[in-house]
Amino acid sequence: MKPERPIRVLQIIDSLGMGGAETWLMEVLRLWSKSDVCRIDFLATSGNPGIFDEEARRLGAQVHYVRYGRAHLPRFAKQFRQVLREGRYHAIHDHQDYASGWHFLIGASALPPVRVTHVHNPWLHIEANYAVSFSRRLTTIVGKRLVRQLATHVCGTSEEILRRYGFQPAQARRPKVSVVHCGFDIEKFNRSRESDRQSVLSEFRWPEEARIILFAGRLDRAMEFEHPQNHKNSWFALNAVRAAVERQPSVRFLMAGAGEHSRQDLESRIESWGLKDNLRLIGVRKDIDRLMRAADVLFFPSRQEGLGMVAVEAQAAGLPVLASTAVPRECVVIPELYSALTLDEPIELWAAALLQIMTKPRFPLELCRRALESSPFSIANSARRLEEIYSSTQQ
């Protein structure tokens, strides 16, 4: 029997912000809005609007704001179950790791037949919760057990992150465990760079000889290396680029991402170094593809990642990547564009690597396009994998 069309799916997220999962789901929505394959709705457990809400509605999705948390459980349960009943969904896809087990328990008899838990976030966030209190640990442990009992599928952005969360990739028994990579529109990144490079140089009033290092990720709340709120390693990145500038004054740095809580402190440090022109903190940007085409290297020294989609997007743009070895190697599609160092290497070695990588010629765009379009990261392949999961009980 052919699956019913369109397949109706409820995506559970924090909010429709600029995170990797959210930008992926928006790409899926854009693709499916042109067909009758699936219809996606969103439930935002933060209760807050996001940057993509209006576009999602224009593309036919409903966005439900249902705040989740201990103080809001009775109201959450009532509203959540109402959304499930009225939506008559075929599948629910929860992107909040172990918390999804609690969501599924609360949904109980109103749940659709396909229930997907998706693991995106680095394990250090779970470790931080463990350290807070016994009640947090207990909530996490029970949430994991509920996922095993109530989910039909557990997906992860990489094999590495699945194992960290205690799920074995390729597990066939229920819940089925598999890697489902986030996808994106390859063509958006795979374009000629000249006009974008000139426009970026003009925007920041930099000279033609400037060599641009790009960092794309949230500014961390903490500067201490081992701190659980140090994820993207933004303070480490600033210091490594500072060392590169000392060797080569033509180096310029763009640090794109949210994090107003840290911005003022980091900018004051940059000013004290006398590098306000070289090192720019530019906030949330919707033109990361343009910045990638203009840049000479993507700097990605994260302490942990679920996968690291920004590194994959950079490869689509032909942009070389210098990452930490903590980033899962599953993000490597074009080995010639990817380099990695361990985080215990000295800052000076990272700076030297950045400078050396920037001297390499740009990789041919056509080869980048072919490699990415045939990979699981293309939006067509990624969406097709989701469709297989969502229709798995309708076959």
C-alpha positions, 0 to 999 in steps of 0.5 A, spaced: 500 500 500 502 506 498 503 511 503 498 517 504 500 523 501 502 528 504 505 525 510 504 530 515 509 531 520 510 535 527 517 537 528 519 539 535 524 544 536 526 549 541 525 555 536 526 556 528 533 560 529 539 559 525 541 553 528 544 547 524 537 543 525 533 549 524 536 551 517 536 544 515 528 543 516 527 550 513 531 547 506 526 541 507 520 545 507 522 549 501 523 543 497 517 539 500 512 546 499 513 544 491 510 537 492 505 533 495 510 529 499 510 531 506 507 537 510 511 539 516 509 543 522 513 546 528 512 546 535 517 551 539 518 548 546 521 555 548 515 558 547 519 564 543 518 566 535 524 565 531 527 568 525 524 563 520 517 563 523 514 568 517 517 564 511 515 557 514 508 560 515 508 562 507 510 555 505 504 552 509 507 550 515 503 552 522 508 554 528 505 552 535 508 555 541 508 551 547 513 552 552 516 546 555 519 546 562 517 543 569 513 550 571 509 549 565 508 541 564 500 541 565 499 547 560 504 543 556 501 537 556 494 540 554 496 544 548 501 538 546 496 533 546 491 538 542 496 539 537 497 532 536 490 531 535 488 536 531 494 535 526 492 528 525 500 527 524 503 520 521 510 522 524 513 526 530 520 528 529 523 531 536 530 534 535 531 535 543 535 528 544 533 525 551 527 530 552 524 527 547 522 521 551 518 525 556 515 529 550 513 522 547 510 520 554 506 526 555 503 525 548 501 518 550 495 515 546 495 521 542 502 520 538 502 518 531 505 511 529 512 514 527 516 517 533 523 519 531 528 522 536 534 526 533 540 527 536 544 533 534 547 536 540 554 535 543 555 530 549 558 536 553 551 539 554 549 532 557 555 532 561 554 539 564 546 537 566 549 531 569 553 536 574 548 540 576 544 536 580 541 529 582 534 531 579 537 533 572 541 527 572 535 523 574 531 526 568 536 525 563 537 517 565 529 516 565 528 520 558 533 516 555 529 510 557 523 513 555 526 514 548 528 506 548 521 505 549 517 510 546 521 512 539 520 508 533 527 511 530 533 514 533 537 518 528 543 522 529 547 527 525 553 522 525 555 515 528 560 518 533 554 522 536 549 516 536 555 512 540 556 518 545 548 518 547 548 510 548 545 508 541 549 503 536 548 505 529 545 500 524 541 497 530 535 494 526 531 492 532 526 497 535 528 503 536 531 503 529 538 507 529 541 510 523 545 516 521 541 522 518 545 528 516 542 534 515 542 537 508 542 543 504 542 546 497 548 545 494 547 550 489 547 556 494 554 555 496 557 553 489 558 559 486 563 563 483 566 568 488 569 574 485 563 579 486 562 576 493 569 577 495 569 584 492 563 586 496 565 583 502 572 587 502 568 593 500 563 592 506 568 592 511 573 597 508 579 592 507 584 592 502 585 587 496 591 584 499 586 582 505 586 574 507 580 572 510 579 567 515 571 566 517 568 563 523 561 561 523 558 559 530 555 562 536 560 566 541 561 561 547 558 564 554 565 562 557 572 563 555 575 557 560 577 551 555 574 546 559 568 550 561 561 546 559 559 553 556 565 553 551 563 549 545 565 553 539 571 555 542 571 562 540 576 565 545 581 559 542 579 562 535 580 569 537 587 567 540 589 563 534 587 568 529 591 574 533 597 570 532 596 569 525 595 577 524 602 578 528 605 573 523 601 576 517 598 583 518 594 582 511 590 577 515 583 579 517 577 575 521 570 575 521 566 571 526 559 570 525 554 568 530 549 569 536 552 571 543 550 578 545 552 576 552 560 575 550 560 580 545 562 586 549 567 582 553 571 579 546 570 586 543 574 590 549 579 584 548 580 585 541 580 593 542 586 592 547 590 588 542 589 594 537 586 589 532 579 592 531 580 593 524 583 586 523 578 582 527 570 583 526 565 580 530 559 581 526 553 577 529 548 573 526 548 573 518 543 570 513 549 571 508 554 565 510 554 562 503 556 569 501 562 570 506 564 563 505 565 565 497 569 571 500 573 567 505 580 564 504 579 559 510 574 556 515 576 556 522 572 551 526 576 549 532 570 546 536 571 542 542 565 537 540 560 537 534 554 533 533 557 533 526 559 540 523 554 542 518 558 549 517 564 545 515 560 541 509 557 547 507 564 550 506 566 544 502 561 546 497 563 553 496 570 550 495 573 553 501 578 550 505 577 548 512 581 548 518 578 544 524 579 540 530 580 533 531 574 533 535 569 534 529 567 528 527 570 526 520 564 524 517 563 531 515 569 530 510 566 530 503 572 533 499 579 531 503 583 535 499 579 541 502 579 539 510 585 539 515 585 538 522 589 539 528 588 536 536 586 542 541 592 540 545 597 543 539 600 550 541 596 556 538 602 558 534 601 551 530 594 553 529 596 560 526 601 557 522 596 552 519 591 557 517 597 561 514 599 555 510 592 553 508 590 560 505 596 560 500 593 554 497 589 555 490 581 554 490 578 547 489 574 547 482 567 548 484 565 543 479 568 538 483 565 540 489 558 540 486 559 533 484 562 531 490 556 534 494 550 532 490 552 525 490 553 525 498 548 524 504 548 532 505 545 534 499 538 536 500 534 532 495 538 526 498 537 528 505 529 529 504 529 522 501 531 519 507 526 523 511 521 521 507 523 513 508 523 514 515 516 518 515 512 513 511 515 506 514 509 504 518 505 506 511 508 501 507 
